[in-house]
Amino acid sequence: MTAPLWSFPDLVEAVRGRPTGTSAPAVGGISIDSRTVQPGDAFFAIKGDRFDGHDFVGAAVAHGASVAVVAQERLAGMGRITVPLVVVSDVLAALEALGVASRARSRAKIVGVTGSVGKTSTKEMLGRALAASGETHFSPASFNNHWGVPLTLARMPASARFGVFEIGMNHGGEITPLTRMVRPHSAIVTTIEPVHLEHFPDGIDGIVRAKAEIFLGVEPGGAALLNRDNPHYEALALLAIEAGVERVLSFGETADADARLDRVTLDAERSAVEATILGHRVVFRLGAPGRHLVQNALAVLLAVADLGGDLEAATAALVAMRAGKGRGERSTLSIGAAEATLIDESYNANPASMRAAIALLAQTEPVGAGRRIAVLGDMLELGPEATALHAALAGPLAAAGIDRVYLAGPLMAALWEALPEGRRGHYAESASALEPILSAEIAPGDVVMVKGSNGSRMGPLVEALKSRFASPDQAAPPRPTGIS
């Protein structure tokens, strides 16, 4: 029988709340979304930018929540709620307090992951790799912000042997409070690239300092795991030492990296890798394609070895790694009796991840007379350099041998002007305007890769193409309704 996540008295004490009504049974989970509440969950009625969780307490109870954590100022308007309430002054602060309490009771070895790109895929790989050595806790999605990190902490079972936490930021100062909650034994910085530039007047140097905030939470005796091939390695290493981190380890192709890539064979579906991890030679297959994922796999195996996990079992687990939705997931498009391939890279974009996605498209062979087609939307938050960074993608597209390029968004106009006539497919102001053009022009054997920042709305374009070219036996997925 699975042990409860929290006893009711422990939860009340951790959030410093005031219970109403009778005591609740043991709490099996923590939720902030009424649509995904499971029976026995505690529902935290967080007020977000668009919705207030207090408006959904009744729905959470209907889905099986056994307790709700609510703000004192909203208590009078709760009406008839049939489960105990825990009243606090601030619900988000209460969730943070529960996360801190979870970390305090845990004996798990903890890994924190940040970086300009690759955080989520690295977190997913770490979850698989460490699970081969013992119970491992990590979030099911990109819960890397001011509510996602404490939520993931609060959900960590006391029995976990390992925990993996993704930590993100858009502005300086955002990582510091999160890493001090997580208190990692190993802190990974995947890489540093020019992202969120509009929030950093001092450019890439500001991004380096912001990512280095993760070192402020590293536990005594812990380690910073850094990309030895990145030009900002030395700056990060110095900042780690200044923050009191006792050990700096590295990964990459550089000869003196602690986790060194010796050889790699890339293909459209997977990668074959030979590497040396802290002096141990490993040979493994990574079940998702892309050289950038191989680089992050080195960081994963370095963390496993440093934390005392089973390195051989970890490498075996990576063969099951698959590209996720929006991060390289592949679908088949049915075109009459023929097919094309769709690569969904629509979950966000920056210059580095764009180059990686273009390289991934280059690895995929079209069938017959098929073409490699890139469908790209605006990269956002790049500040004054945005125009030049978009135009600069013309070089990687040419080097990758991409046949046709379809572009959406005002920033992508700069790339359109930089492309030669023969590579131009179509330009539109919005992603939705591209959908009928692509639907008419995608042909059998084509490989179509779609990528852009979330704000450029390339994800809905992917879903539209999947629906338009679904095989007759494929049912359309349900459309999400509402949010809380």
N, C-alpha and C positions, 0 to 999 in steps of 0.2 A: 504493500500500500504506500502511495506517495505521501510524504510528509507535507503538511500545509506550509504555504509560503510564509505566512505570518499568523500568530495568534492575535485575537482581537485586542487583548490588553497590551501586547507588545506594539501593535500598530498605533494604538491611541497614545501610548507613551512616546513613541518615536516622533509622531507629528505634533506632540504637545497640544492635543485636542481635547475637547469636552464631548463625551458621548451623550446621546439622548436615547431614551427608551431602554429596552433591554439589551443585554450583551449579545453581540453577533457571534455566530459560529466562526471557526477558523477561516482565515482568508486564503483562497486558493490562487489568486492572481490580482494584478493591478491593471486598471484600465483608465484611459482618459477619453475613450471613444465609445459612445453608447451603442454603436452599430456592431462592435466586435466584442462586447462584454460576454464573458462566459459565466455559467452558473458558479456562484461562490466568489466572484471577483469583488474587490473594493473599487468603486468608481470615484475618481477624483474630478470634481466639477471645475476644471480649469477654464478661465476666461481667456480666449484667444483673440486674434486680430479681427476675426469675422463672426465668431460664434462664442456664446457663453455656455459652458458645460452645465450650469445650473438649469438651463432651459431643457436639458435632456436627462435630468435625474430620473424622471418617471419612466422614460424609455429604457434607461439602463436597468432599472429595477424590473421592468417587464421582461428584459432579456436574462435576468437571473442574478443581478448584482445583489450581494448580501449586506452591503454597507455602502454608504456614500459619504464622502468627505466634502463638506460645503463651507462657504464663507459665512461668518457671523452676520454680515450685512444682508445676506440673501435668505437667511433662515426663515424670516417671517413670511416670505412668499413661497415657501416650499409646498404648502398645502398638505394633503394627506399622503404621506410617504410610508409605506408598509415595512420598511427595513430601518434599522438603527442608523442615525446620522452621527458623524463626528464633526464637530464644529470647530473651525480654526479661523484665525484672522486673515490668512492668505493661503489659498489652496495650492498655488505653485510653490510657495515657500514650504508648505507641508510636504509636498512631494519631494522637494529637495532634501528635507530633513529625513524622510524615510529612506532616500537613497544613501545619505550619509550613514544612517544607522545600519543599513544593509552592508555597506563597505566595512564598517567597524566590526561587525560580527563575523565577517568572512575570513576564512583562512586560505582562500584561493590565491593563486598566482595570477596577477592581472597584467594585461597588455593594453596600452593605449595607442591608438593609431590616428595620426593626422597627416597632412600633406596637401599639396595643391591638386593632385589627381590621384586616383587609385585607392582612396580610403575604404570605400565600401567593398570592392573586390578583395582587398587585402584582409579586411575583417572577415569576409566570408571564408577565405582560404584558411585563416587562422582558426576559425570555428571548426572547420573540418579536420585540420591537422592536429589540433590539440585534443579534440574529442577522441582521437585514437589512443590517447594516454589516460583519459579520465573524463569525468563529467565536466562539460564546458558550457558556459553561459555566454550568449551573445544575442544581439538584437536581430529580429527578422528583416529589418529594413534600415534605411539611413537615419537612424535616430541619433543624430550627432550634434543637436543644438541644446538650448537652455532648458527645454522640456524633455527632449529625447534621451539625454544622458542620465538625468536623475530617474526617469522612468525605467530605463534599462537596469540601472543599479537597484532600484526598488524591487524589480522582478527577479533578481539573482538569488537562487536558492542558497541557503546556508551550507548545503552539502557540496556545492560546486568546487571542483578542484582548480579550474581555470576560468577566467573571465576575460572577455574581449570587448573593448569599448572604442567606438569610432568618435572622434572629436573634431568638429568642424568650426569654421568661422567665416564671417564676411568682413569683420572689422577687428582692429587691434583691441586687445583686452578681453575678448570673448572666450578664449581658451583657458585663461588663468583660473577662473572659478570652477570650470568643468574638470580640469586635471587635478585640482585640489580635492574634488569629490572622489574622483576615480582612484587616485594615488597608485599609479601603475608601477609595477616592478620593471617592465620593459616599455619604453616609449619609442615608437616607430615614426619617423618622418619619411614618407614614401618618396617625395621629391618636392622641389620648389620650382614653380613656374609663374609666369606673369598672369595671375588671375585676380579678380576683384580689384583691379588697379584703380578704379575710380574712387575707392575708399582709402587709397594709400598715396597721399601726395608725394611721399618720398620713394615711390616705386617699389621695385623688387626688394630693396633693403628693408622696407617696412614689412613686407610679407615674410621675409626671413625671421625678423624679430617676433612677429605675431605667431608664426608656427612654433618658434622656439619656446613660447610660453608653456608648452606641454612639459618641458623639463622641470618646471617649478613644482610639479606634483610628484615627481619620481621618488619612490621610497628609498631610504638609506640602503646602500649596496646595489641599487638598481642600475639599469643601463639605458643609454640612448643608442638606438639602432638607426644609422644614417646611410643614405645613398652615396656611396663613394664616387660614383660617376657624375654626380651633379656638381656644377661649378660652385655651389654654395655650401659644399660639404665642410670646408674649413671654418667658415663663419658659424655654421650650426654647431660644430664640435666645440668651438670656443664658448659659445653661448651655453651649451650643456654643462661644460666645466664650471663656468661662472655661476650657474644655477645650483651647483653642488652635486651634480651627477658624478658618480665615482668611476663609471666605466663608459667608454664610447666604443661601440662596435660598428662595423660597416659591411655593406653588401654592394655587389656590382660586378663589373667585368675587370675592374682595376686589379692588377696582380696582387697587391697586398690587402685586398678586401678580406674580411673575416668570413664572409659567405661569398665565394667567387664563382661566377659562371665560367665554366670551362668550354662548354660546347652546347649548341642548341640547334635543333632542326625544327623549323616552323612549317605547318601546313594549315589548311583552311579550318580544320576542326580541333586541332590539339597541337601540343609542342612536346618534343622529346628533349630532355635536359640532362646534362652532366654537370655536376657542380662539386665544390669542396666547401663544406660547412664546418668551420672551426677545426679544420684538419681532417675531417671525415669525408671521403668521397661518396657521393650519392648519384644514382642514376634513376630517373623517374619520368613519367609522362604526366603532363598537365592537361586536364580534360577540356580546357577552354583555350582558344587560340589567341595569339598576340604576344609580341615580344615584351610589351609593357607589363603583361601579366607574369611573364617569366621573371622579370626584374623583381616584382613584388613577391613572387614565390620564394626568392632568395631571402627576403626580409622575414617571411613567415617561418622558414626553416631555421633561420638564425635565432628567432625568438623561441621556437620550440626547443632547440638545443640549449639555449641559455637558461631556460626555465626548468630544465631537467626532464623534458618530455621525451617520448620515444621517437627518435629521428626516423628510423626505418618505417615505423608505422605511419608517421606523418607523411612521408613521401608516397606511400601506398595510397593514402587517403586522397591525395591531390588528383589522382586520375579521375575521380568522380566529380571534380569541379566543372560546373557548366556556366556558360555566360547567362546572366540574368536579364530580365525584362529591361529594356532601355540601355543595356550594357553589353551589346553584342549578340543578343538572342536572335536565333535564326528561325525564319518561317518559310514555308513553301507557298508561293502564289500560283494558283491554278489558272492557266490561260488556255481555255479549251481543253484539248487532250495533252497539252504541254505544261511546262512549269517554269517559273523563275524563282530566284532566291531573294528573300528580304532580310537584311541585317539591321536590327533595331538598336541604334546607338543614341536614341533620342533623349536619354537622361543626362541633360546638361552638357555644356561644351565650353572649352577654352582652347587656346592655341595648341597646347600640348596634347590634350585629348583628341582634338581634331586630327593632328598629325598621326596619332596612334590609330585612330579609326580609318584614316585613309590608307595607312600601311596594312591594316587588317583586310580592307577591301582588295588591296593589291595581291594578297595571299590567296584569294578565292578565285578559282578558275571558272569563267563562264562556260556554258555548254553550247556546243555548235557555234552558231553565229551570234551568240549572246554577247552582251557588252557589260563592262563595269561602269555602273552609274552611281555617282555621288549626289545625294540630295541634302543640301546644307542650309541651315537657318542661322540667324544672327548669333554671335557670341556676345553676351552682355557683360556689363560691369568692367569694361576694359579702359574706360577713361579716354584721355586725349589720344592714346595710341590706337584706338579701336580701328580706324580706317586703315592704317598701315598694317595692322595685324591681320585683318581680313584679306587685304590684297596679297599678303605674303603667302597665303595658302595656295596660290597658283603654282608655286615651285613644287611643293610636295605632291600636288595633284598630277603635275607633269611627270615627276620622277616615278610615281606609282603606275603610270600608264592608264590613268582613268579615261574612259572613252567619252563620257558625257557628264556634264555637271548641271544640276538644277538648283536654283538658289531662291531663298525667300527672306525678305526683310530688308529694311533700308540700309543696314550696315553691309549686307552682302552685295550691295551695288558696287562697292569698291572691288570685290573679287571678280564680279562680272566684267568690269572694265579691264581687269588684268588678264582675263582668260583669252586664249586665241579663239578665233571664230569657230574652228573645227571642234573645240571641246565644249562650246556653249550649247546647253540644252534649252533652258528657259529660265527667265527671271520673273519673279512675282513679288508684290509687296508683302504678301502674307503666305503662310504655309497652306492655309485652306484653299487659296487660289491656285496652288500647284496641283491639288488633288485631281481635278479633271484632266489636266495636261498629262500627268504621269499615267493616269488610268488609260489614256488613249495611246501612250507611247511605249509603255513597258511591253517587252516582247519575250517570246520563249527563249530560255537560256540566259537571260539577263541576271546579273547580280546587282541588287539595289541596296545601297547603304544610306540610312537616314540619320542625320545628327544635327543638333542645335541646342542652344541653351533652353532651359525649361520655359522661359518667357517667350520664346519664339514659336511655341506650340507645335513642335514637330511630333510629339507623342500622339496627339489626335490624328495627325496625318498618317502615321504608321497604322493606327487602328482602322482608319478609313480604307487604306490599301488592303489590309488583311481582310476586311469585310467585303470589299469589292472583288477580290480575287480568291475568296474562300471556295473550297471544293464543296460540292453539293452535300456531302455528309458532315460538314463542319457546322456546328451550331454557333451562332454569334454569341460572344460572352455578354453577360448582363451588364447594363450600363449602371455605374454608381449613381445613387441618389442621395443628395444631402451630405452633410458632414457635421460633426459635433466635436 
